[in-house]
Amino acid sequence: MSPVTAALADGVPGPLDHAGLHALAERFGTPAYVYDLAALREAADALRADLPAGAALLYSVKANPHPLVVRELAGCGLRSEISSLGELAAVRSAGARCADALYTGPGKTPGELRGALDAGVRQFSVESLADRDRLARACRDTGTRAEYLVRLNGPRGSSGGSLRMTGRPTAFGTDWQAREELAALFTPAGPARPVGTHTFSATNVEDPRALAVELRQALATSVEVARSAGFVPELLDLGGGFPAPMARPGPLPRFPALAGTLAAALDAHFPGRGQDGGPGVAFETGRHLTAAAGTLLTTVVDVKRSGDRTFVVLDAGVNVLGGMSGLGRLMAPRTVPVPVLPAEGARPPIAPAPSRAERVSLVGPLCTPLDVLNPAADLADPRPGQVLAVPNTGAYGLTASLLGFLSRPAPVEITVDGRTVVSARQLTLRTTGVDIHA
Ligand SMILES: *Cc1c(COP(=O)(O)O)cnc(C)c1O
């Protein structure tokens, strides 16, 4: 087990030890995100080992569009799954190949499709006939050809992901029973050619058996829909649902039985697969690849009593972490930070000897009662100036937060490789005038 895995297994926040994190907080200030490239490589290697041999793995850039994160995962041989021109720009600035990207999403505009094609993207997930026809037109406009996967809304799965995407009326994909529409989608449209199917049924499926059921079901649905349309797929993108702890300590789960289960299911659907080819399979996740690589450093600004409750006010709120939790999306506000102790002998001591943990409300600095990171956290002797580390915040951290709300500066994003600082940057929101006379 590498040091990173060992640290995660111990519930230590992220890749660095306490002294290392404390030094980063002193050097760059807080709030700050720390992303560890070594932990990204480790997560990518582990997940690939848990997938059937030969499967492609895509990194869903929306989880963390930091170019060094995208670059590291592309360097591990992962394709990118993107759904905006901004994410495409992240892929380009990472130096990753646009030709390897899969462009997805329910609302692709003609301008966006042309921009993606001009940049070299050649594979799209199409959601509907209108979406496919827009792709074909964008190909003609740009003098390019493209492949597409038909995104399916399959039957209801059996597991409970934290955020179900299919199995009910949804904006995503084409219903698996919509025979006529599917027959048309599986027919080439000039320069746009169907090559396979795309499903994404749920995210963050915590029970590994439920995850296997979900993926087997995605496979069965994809095969059945393609067969009944008389279509021979080259690629089945089965989506994901790979879980990861979020904003609390805990190890990244592994799936030791998954590769065998899925390989057996593939053999059953495609006897002789291997000799005569059979379709390739692909999986996608952002969360599972990046969650463990990120640690949010934050400082206690104030500790207040009100009535019978203690409020610990942090310099990081929903502007920095979990901003979408108020929408009931992505995560419940149950952030569990870990006090970061300075290196031995360092002064001043910011944390005394551990005492009995107290139940406190962890709140951010924003002027709204909605800025709560955890209404009931156990924290030992919180005091102003103390640095806390929130582990497992590499996915849906900054990118899924209310960065513009209350007009505070964005946290610094520090990238490390093990103990070496590789880069530091800070996002800014910029105002640009728009010509009102044009
Ligand atoms: C969001 C999304 C993903 C990634 O989900 P994770 O929870 O990060 O694994 C993958 N594919 C599609 C189509 C998505 O919309």
The ligand as an SDF file (V2000), in Angstrom:
LIG
                    3D

 15 15  0  0  0  0  0  0  0  0999 V2000
  -21.8800   13.8870  -14.0190 C   0  0  0  0  0  0  0  0  0  0  0  0
  -21.7080   12.8100  -15.0100 C   0  0  0  0  0  0  0  0  0  0  0  0
  -20.6950   11.8580  -14.8180 C   0  0  0  0  0  0  0  0  0  0  0  0
  -19.8270   11.8150  -13.5890 C   0  0  0  0  0  0  0  0  0  0  0  0
  -20.5110   11.4810  -12.4120 O   0  0  0  0  0  0  0  0  0  0  0  0
  -19.6530   11.1700  -11.0870 P   0  0  0  0  0  0  0  0  0  0  0  0
  -20.6500   11.1740   -9.9840 O   0  0  0  0  0  0  0  0  0  0  0  0
  -18.6420   12.2510  -10.9490 O   0  0  0  0  0  0  0  0  0  0  0  0
  -18.9920    9.8510  -11.2840 O   0  0  0  0  0  0  0  0  0  0  0  0
  -20.4930   10.9280  -15.8140 C   0  0  0  0  0  0  0  0  0  0  0  0
  -21.2460   10.9040  -16.9350 N   0  0  0  0  0  0  0  0  0  0  0  0
  -22.2260   11.7890  -17.1510 C   0  0  0  0  0  0  0  0  0  0  0  0
  -22.9990   11.7230  -18.4040 C   0  0  0  0  0  0  0  0  0  0  0  0
  -22.4940   12.7690  -16.1930 C   0  0  0  0  0  0  0  0  0  0  0  0
  -23.4730   13.6530  -16.4010 O   0  0  0  0  0  0  0  0  0  0  0  0
  1  2  1  0
  2  3  1  0
  2 14  2  0
  3  4  1  0
  3 10  2  0
  4  5  1  0
  5  6  1  0
  6  7  2  0
  6  8  1  0
  6  9  1  0
 10 11  1  0
 11 12  2  0
 12 13  1  0
 12 14  1  0
 14 15  1  0
M  END
$$$$
